[in-house]
Amino acid sequence: MSQESKAFIDQIVGQILPNFTGLDVKNARKIVKSTRKAVSKLHKEYADLTKKIAKEKEKEEAKKLKKEKKIADKLAKSAQKDAKEKKKESLVNLIVEGETTKTKK
């Protein structure tokens, strides 16, 4: 457990424990131990949930980027296909025009 986590747990326990007054030493130690354990468990669950949320966000971002890349690839492929068709059409026009000029001569 990191120092920040320990400091956070100590701070929370310090705010909770003053509410338990009038106990003898034995029972006070039990309360301190159980309170520290419960707060530690809560802190760990919180940390796990924040990590899980961060992973989900990264996964969504990766999915979004993949989708955008797929769209960009489709557009590039379409543009390439259009350029290829234009080139083919211009070659056909060149041949057709060449035949017309030959027949006129």
Residue pairs with C-beta under 8 A, 6 or more apart in sequence:
1 40
5 43
5 47
8 43
9 36
9 39
9 40
9 43
12 39
13 32
13 35
13 36
13 39
16 35
16 39
17 31
17 32
17 35
20 28
20 31
23 31
